[in-house]
Amino acid sequence: MLRLAFRTRALLFFYSTANLLGCTLALIGPGLLFAGLISRGWLLITLALYALGLLLGRRPPDLEREIANSLGVEETLRHLDELATGAAPHLTPEMRANLQSIRDSVAEVLPRLLGQAPGGEDLFLVRETVLSYLPETLSNYAALPPAFRTTHPLSEGKTARQLMGEQLTLLEAKMREIVANVSASDAQALMANGQFLKQKFNRPSFVV
């Protein structure tokens, strides 16, 4: 288990932007040597260029990992839009479409759920999705080196990109289901109201 964790960390570093940028800059050292522009000290220059690449490329994408629970609907959606914009460069077109669909479902159903009594399972899932699950998952995915996402198998032999695509597809389907459930509940409430009104006012006379 420790060997596997070490191997994964090593691969993350190998595929990282910092290491790739460091290697790219380090090639300048031998290039200058072969071009005859430097002689002594080329190894130190090469190491210094690699270290510079590590410093310049070490910062991972900074995405919001959690959205405050106290925000209103409009503020929550604005934070969700900002999260989607920041994550977009790291996602495939299909993932971005999934994310947009999730956002549309949240925008449709969240105001209606907030108008209901607290404690409902659908409201809990929607709020957890928007406030915690999506920010944390997208941030973790964006922090992975781009080459690592597409080449290194993780769970069940699937890459991080494949797993992310499956999660967003599943979440999109669940959010659509919640929208349908809420709509069905509204329809049932209207039907119940209709039955009540029919029983209440089905007499032709107010006197009898």
C-alpha positions as CSV (number, residue, x, y, z in Angstrom):
1,M,0.0,0.0,0.0
2,L,2.8,2.4,0.9
3,R,4.6,1.4,-2.3
4,L,1.5,2.2,-4.3
5,A,1.1,5.6,-2.6
6,F,4.7,6.4,-3.2
7,R,4.4,5.4,-6.9
8,T,1.3,7.6,-7.3
9,R,3.1,10.6,-5.7
10,A,6.1,10.0,-7.9
11,L,3.9,9.9,-11.0
12,L,2.0,13.0,-9.9
13,F,5.4,14.8,-9.7
14,F,6.7,13.4,-12.9
15,Y,3.6,14.6,-14.8
16,S,3.3,17.9,-13.0
17,T,3.6,21.2,-14.7
18,A,6.4,22.1,-12.4
19,N,8.5,19.2,-13.4
20,L,7.7,19.5,-17.1
21,L,8.5,23.2,-17.1
22,G,11.7,22.5,-15.1
23,C,12.8,19.9,-17.7
24,T,12.0,22.2,-20.5
25,L,14.0,25.1,-19.1
26,A,16.8,22.8,-18.1
27,L,17.4,21.9,-21.7
28,I,18.5,25.4,-22.3
29,G,21.7,24.6,-20.4
30,P,23.0,21.9,-22.6
31,G,21.8,23.9,-25.6
32,L,24.0,26.8,-24.6
33,L,26.9,24.5,-24.1
34,F,26.6,22.8,-27.5
35,A,26.2,26.2,-29.1
36,G,29.5,27.3,-27.6
37,L,28.0,30.1,-25.6
38,I,29.0,28.7,-22.2
39,S,31.6,26.2,-21.1
40,R,32.3,26.0,-17.4
41,G,29.3,26.0,-15.0
42,W,26.8,24.7,-17.5
43,L,25.7,22.0,-15.1
44,L,25.0,24.6,-12.4
45,I,23.1,26.7,-14.9
46,T,21.1,23.7,-16.0
47,L,20.2,22.8,-12.4
48,A,19.3,26.5,-11.7
49,L,17.0,26.6,-14.8
50,Y,15.3,23.4,-13.6
51,A,14.8,24.8,-10.1
52,L,13.3,28.0,-11.7
53,G,10.9,25.8,-13.7
54,L,9.8,24.1,-10.4
55,L,9.2,27.4,-8.8
56,L,7.2,28.8,-11.7
57,G,5.1,25.8,-12.3
58,R,4.4,24.5,-8.8
59,R,1.2,26.4,-8.1
60,P,-1.8,24.2,-8.9
61,P,-5.1,25.7,-10.2
62,D,-6.9,27.5,-7.4
63,L,-10.5,26.6,-7.5
64,E,-13.1,27.2,-4.7
65,R,-13.4,24.1,-2.6
66,E,-16.6,25.0,-0.7
67,I,-19.4,27.5,-1.1
68,A,-20.8,29.1,2.0
69,N,-24.1,27.6,3.3
70,S,-25.4,31.1,4.2
71,L,-25.6,32.4,0.7
72,G,-28.9,33.1,-1.1
73,V,-30.0,31.5,-4.3
74,E,-28.5,34.2,-6.6
75,E,-25.2,34.3,-4.7
76,T,-25.0,30.5,-4.7
77,L,-25.5,30.4,-8.5
78,R,-23.0,33.1,-9.0
79,H,-20.4,31.2,-7.1
80,L,-21.3,28.0,-9.0
81,D,-20.8,30.0,-12.3
82,E,-17.4,31.2,-11.1
83,L,-16.5,27.6,-10.2
84,A,-17.5,26.3,-13.6
85,T,-15.6,29.1,-15.4
86,G,-12.4,28.3,-13.5
87,A,-12.8,24.6,-14.1
88,A,-13.7,24.8,-17.8
89,P,-10.1,24.8,-19.2
90,H,-9.5,21.4,-17.4
91,L,-12.7,19.8,-18.6
92,T,-13.7,18.1,-21.9
93,P,-16.7,19.6,-23.9
94,E,-18.9,16.7,-22.6
95,M,-17.9,17.5,-19.0
96,R,-18.7,21.2,-19.5
97,A,-22.1,20.3,-21.0
98,N,-22.7,18.1,-17.9
99,L,-21.8,20.9,-15.6
100,Q,-24.0,23.4,-17.4
101,S,-26.9,20.9,-17.2
102,I,-26.3,20.5,-13.4
103,R,-26.2,24.3,-13.0
104,D,-29.5,24.6,-14.9
105,S,-31.2,22.0,-12.7
106,V,-29.9,23.7,-9.6
107,A,-31.2,27.1,-10.8
108,E,-34.6,25.6,-11.5
109,V,-35.1,23.5,-8.3
110,L,-33.1,25.3,-5.5
111,P,-35.5,28.2,-5.1
112,R,-38.5,25.8,-4.9
113,L,-36.8,23.5,-2.4
114,L,-35.8,26.4,-0.2
115,G,-39.4,27.3,0.0
116,Q,-40.3,23.9,1.5
117,A,-39.8,22.7,5.0
118,P,-36.1,22.1,5.8
119,G,-34.8,18.6,6.2
120,G,-35.9,17.1,2.9
121,E,-33.6,14.6,1.2
122,D,-33.7,16.4,-2.2
123,L,-32.8,19.8,-0.6
124,F,-30.0,18.2,1.3
125,L,-28.6,16.5,-1.8
126,V,-28.9,19.7,-3.9
127,R,-27.2,21.9,-1.3
128,E,-24.4,19.3,-0.7
129,T,-23.8,19.1,-4.4
130,V,-23.6,22.8,-4.9
131,L,-21.8,23.8,-1.6
132,S,-19.4,20.9,-1.2
133,Y,-19.3,18.0,-3.6
134,L,-18.8,19.9,-6.9
135,P,-16.3,22.5,-5.6
136,E,-14.2,19.8,-3.9
137,T,-14.3,17.3,-6.8
138,L,-13.6,19.9,-9.5
139,S,-10.7,21.4,-7.4
140,N,-9.1,18.0,-6.8
141,Y,-9.4,17.1,-10.5
142,A,-8.0,20.4,-11.7
143,A,-5.0,20.0,-9.4
144,L,-4.0,16.8,-11.2
145,P,-1.3,17.2,-13.9
146,P,-3.1,17.2,-17.3
147,A,-1.1,14.2,-18.6
148,F,-1.7,12.2,-15.4
149,R,-5.5,12.7,-15.8
150,T,-5.5,11.0,-19.2
151,T,-2.8,8.3,-19.0
152,H,-2.6,6.9,-15.4
153,P,-5.2,4.3,-14.5
154,L,-6.8,4.7,-11.1
155,S,-10.0,2.9,-10.0
156,E,-11.0,-0.1,-12.1
157,G,-8.4,0.7,-14.6
158,K,-10.1,4.0,-15.5
159,T,-8.2,7.3,-15.7
160,A,-9.1,10.4,-13.7
161,R,-10.7,11.9,-16.8
162,Q,-12.9,8.9,-17.3
163,L,-13.9,8.8,-13.6
164,M,-14.7,12.5,-13.7
165,G,-16.8,12.1,-16.8
166,E,-18.8,9.3,-15.2
167,Q,-19.3,11.3,-11.9
168,L,-20.6,14.3,-13.7
169,T,-22.9,12.2,-16.0
170,L,-24.3,10.5,-12.9
171,L,-24.7,13.7,-11.0
172,E,-26.4,15.3,-14.0
173,A,-28.9,12.4,-14.2
174,K,-29.6,12.7,-10.4
175,M,-30.2,16.4,-10.6
176,R,-32.7,15.9,-13.5
177,E,-34.4,13.3,-11.3
178,I,-34.7,15.7,-8.5
179,V,-36.2,18.3,-10.7
180,A,-38.7,15.7,-11.9
181,N,-39.5,14.7,-8.3
182,V,-40.1,18.2,-7.2
183,S,-42.3,18.8,-10.3
184,A,-44.2,15.7,-9.6
185,S,-44.7,16.7,-6.0
186,D,-46.1,20.1,-7.1
187,A,-48.5,18.3,-9.5
188,Q,-49.7,16.0,-6.7
189,A,-50.2,19.0,-4.5
190,L,-52.3,20.6,-7.2
191,M,-54.3,17.4,-7.6
192,A,-54.9,17.2,-3.9
193,N,-56.0,20.8,-3.8
194,G,-58.4,20.1,-6.7
195,Q,-60.0,17.2,-4.9
196,F,-60.4,19.3,-1.8
197,L,-62.0,22.1,-3.8
198,K,-64.3,19.7,-5.6
199,Q,-65.5,18.2,-2.4
200,K,-65.9,21.6,-0.8
201,F,-67.8,23.3,-3.5
202,N,-69.5,20.5,-5.5
203,R,-73.0,21.4,-4.1
204,P,-75.1,23.6,-6.4
205,S,-76.7,25.4,-3.5
206,F,-75.2,27.2,-0.6
207,V,-78.2,26.6,1.5
208,V,-78.3,22.8,1.5
